[in-house]
Amino acid sequence: MAKTISDFLEIDHREQDEEGAEIRYLGLVPPAMNKGLGPRLMAYAFNEAHAKSFKRLWVNSCHIDAPGSAGFNQARGFCATRSAIEILDDPRISGHLPRDFAPHVPLIEAHEA
């Protein structure tokens, strides 16, 4: 029986604060959302940080994250410490992500006149 991947997690402690680590990626594929997997994945991240004796664990979020991700992170004790605006090429236009990815974010394309 084939196994499907429903979630992913990356905790990065390379070149970071010696006492902490960053949750670089924590996500679920859409069919796995709202089934209790997110809290278990975050609990795993906390357990890993505790096992490695990190005193600090942080997560970055951006506008292309799921609309509920900020509330999800806050419910687990994270709080905003800073904000930044970055301008990047939309990965949906370049083909790195499907065009229907992050439907809550407007897809802005240049049109030839």
Summary of the structure (lengths in Angstrom):
residues: 113
radius of gyration: 16.5
end to end distance: 52.2
largest distance: 58.1
contacts: 197
relative contact order: 0.14
helix: 26%
strand: 17%
